Structure formats: structure tokens, C-alpha cells
Amino acid sequence: LRVLIALGIKSVLLTNAAGGLAESFQAGDIMVITDHISFLNLAGSNPLRGPNLDAFGPRFPSITEAYHQNSFEMVTQAAQRAEVDVNCIKQGVYV
């Protein structure tokens, strides 16, 4: 991400494949993340440890808006353009 920041990129869309706990989810569903829980922090390992690099922002950035509020709508619109069934798009918390 630091390279993208240096290149002037303001937002990024990341994807991965993961399992889900919600019984309503089916294999192949697309989940738009609305929030996250960091198990690393609960175990005492903070990803913000170490020296701060001021060029990349504050030491402890606010994460109150870590996820774009319109993400679900943007993903739904992209799915419609790609003729993907929008019923497979879910929202959830990433752990």
C-alpha cells in the first residue's frame, strides 16, 4: 500500500477468498466488508507498532471510515454491468 500511496492512489479495492460463518452465505457469494475485528490486536500484536513514517499519515489513524460507505452500491452496480446475480452480494464483518 505504501507504493500505491507514493504513486498518488487514493483508494484501492482488495479481494480475497475466505470462508464465512453466516448461515445465509453460500459458496461463491461476494461479501462487501462493512467493518472488521482484528484478532491480532486481541492477542497483543498491534500492526501499528514500530517507528512512524510521517509521509504515510498519523501514527494511529482513525478507522471510523475505514470502509467506503457506498461500497455495497458500487459492487452491486459493477455486478449488474457484468451480469452477475446481485443476490450473491452480501455485507458483513471481516474477522
Phi, psi and chi 1 to 4 in degrees:
 res  aa     phi    psi   chi1   chi2   chi3   chi4
   1 LEU       -  -30.9  -71.2  176.1      -      -
   2 ARG   -63.5  -35.4  -70.1  179.5  176.8  174.1
   3 VAL   -65.7  -42.7  170.9      -      -      -
   4 LEU   -62.8  -41.5  -63.1  176.0      -      -
   5 ILE   -61.2  -44.3  -68.4  169.2      -      -
   6 ALA   -62.6  -28.4      -      -      -      -
   7 LEU   -84.4   -2.6  -67.8  171.8      -      -
   8 GLY    91.0   10.3      -      -      -      -
   9 ILE   -70.3  131.3  -56.1  -61.8      -      -
  10 LYS  -100.1  -24.1  -61.4  -66.1 -178.4 -163.0
  11 SER  -147.9  157.8   61.9      -      -      -
  12 VAL  -145.4  145.1   61.9      -      -      -
  13 LEU  -109.3  117.3  173.4   66.1      -      -
  14 LEU  -107.5  144.2  -58.4  174.0      -      -
  15 THR  -129.8  157.6   65.8      -      -      -
  16 ASN  -161.7  169.7   77.1  -41.3      -      -
  17 ALA  -108.9  129.5      -      -      -      -
  18 ALA  -150.0  160.6      -      -      -      -
  19 GLY   -80.8  167.4      -      -      -      -
  20 GLY  -133.2  155.7      -      -      -      -
  21 LEU  -100.9  -21.3  -61.9  175.6      -      -
  22 ALA   -67.9  126.5      -      -      -      -
  23 GLU   -63.9  -22.2  -68.3 -178.7    7.3      -
  24 SER   -79.1  -11.0   63.3      -      -      -
  25 PHE   -81.1  143.2  -74.0   17.1      -      -
  26 GLN  -118.1  156.4  -59.8  -66.6  -43.9      -
  27 ALA   -56.1  131.9      -      -      -      -
  28 GLY    95.0   -7.7      -      -      -      -
  29 ASP   -63.7  154.3  -79.1   -9.7      -      -
  30 ILE  -107.8  123.9  -62.1  168.1      -      -
  31 MET  -110.0  124.6 -173.1 -176.8   86.6      -
  32 VAL   -90.1  121.9  176.6      -      -      -
  33 ILE   -75.4  128.3  -61.8  172.8      -      -
  34 THR  -104.1  -19.7   57.5      -      -      -
  35 ASP  -167.4  173.5 -159.1   -4.7      -      -
  36 HIS  -146.0  157.0   70.0  -85.5      -      -
  37 ILE  -121.7  124.3  -61.3  170.9      -      -
  38 SER   -96.0  107.5  173.9      -      -      -
  39 PHE   -67.2  -26.1  -88.1  149.4      -      -
  40 LEU   -60.2  -42.9  -69.0  175.9      -      -
  41 ASN   -64.7  -37.5  -72.3    0.8      -      -
  42 LEU   -66.5  -24.4  -64.0  175.7      -      -
  43 ALA   -91.1    3.0      -      -      -      -
  44 GLY    90.3    7.0      -      -      -      -
  45 SER  -106.5  108.7  178.7      -      -      -
  46 ASN   -99.0  126.1 -169.7  -39.1      -      -
  47 PRO   -68.3   -9.3   24.4  -32.2      -      -
  48 LEU   -94.1    8.0  -61.3  175.4      -      -
  49 ARG   -71.1  162.2   67.4 -174.1 -177.4  -80.9
  50 GLY    97.2  179.0      -      -      -      -
  51 PRO   -69.0  144.8   24.0  -32.0      -      -
  52 ASN   -83.2  139.8 -173.5   54.2      -      -
  53 LEU  -106.3  101.6  -59.0  175.1      -      -
  54 ASP   -56.3  -28.5  -68.3  -26.2      -      -
  55 ALA   -63.7  -19.5      -      -      -      -
  56 PHE  -105.4   10.7  -64.4  105.7      -      -
  57 GLY   112.2 -174.0      -      -      -      -
  58 PRO   -70.5  158.4   25.3  -33.2      -      -
  59 ARG   -58.0  -46.5  176.6   72.9  174.6  153.7
  60 PHE  -122.6   86.0  -62.0  100.1      -      -
  61 PRO   -69.1  149.6   27.4  -34.7      -      -
  62 SER   -69.3  134.8  170.2      -      -      -
  63 ILE  -113.2   21.9   58.6  167.0      -      -
  64 THR   -65.4  -22.5   56.8      -      -      -
  65 GLU  -128.6   47.5  -65.6 -178.5   22.0      -
  66 ALA   -67.6  -27.0      -      -      -      -
  67 TYR  -119.3  133.5  -57.3   99.4      -      -
  68 HIS   -59.4  131.0 -164.5  -75.8      -      -
  69 GLN   -63.1  -27.2  -68.3 -179.8   -4.3      -
  70 ASN   -98.5   14.7  -63.1  -32.7      -      -
  71 SER   -56.8  -44.4  -64.8      -      -      -
  72 PHE   -61.8  -43.9 -172.9   77.4      -      -
  73 GLU   -65.5  -40.6  -69.5   80.5   15.2      -
  74 MET   -64.1  -43.0  -69.1 -173.1  -54.3      -
  75 VAL   -66.9  -40.8  170.0      -      -      -
  76 THR   -62.2  -44.0  -58.5      -      -      -
  77 GLN   -63.7  -40.8  -69.5  171.0    3.0      -
  78 ALA   -65.1  -39.1      -      -      -      -
  79 ALA   -64.3  -40.9      -      -      -      -
  80 GLN   -62.7  -42.5  -71.5  171.6  -29.1      -
  81 ARG   -64.5  -32.2  -72.9 -168.5  -59.0  -88.2
  82 ALA   -90.1    4.4      -      -      -      -
  83 GLU    59.7   39.1  -61.2  179.7    5.0      -
  84 VAL   -95.7  139.4  171.2      -      -      -
  85 ASP   -61.4  115.5 -179.3    7.9      -      -
  86 VAL   -70.5  -12.0  -64.9      -      -      -
  87 ASN   -69.3  -15.5  -67.8  -40.6      -      -
  88 CYS   -88.2    1.3   73.7      -      -      -
  89 ILE   -94.9  122.0  -57.3  171.4      -      -
  90 LYS  -120.8  168.7  -45.8  -71.3 -172.6 -166.3
  91 GLN  -119.8  146.9  -64.3 -176.3   63.2      -
  92 GLY  -170.9  177.0      -      -      -      -
  93 VAL  -101.5  128.7  176.4      -      -      -
  94 TYR   -89.3  130.4 -170.2   78.3      -      -
  95 VAL  -117.1      -  179.9      -      -      -
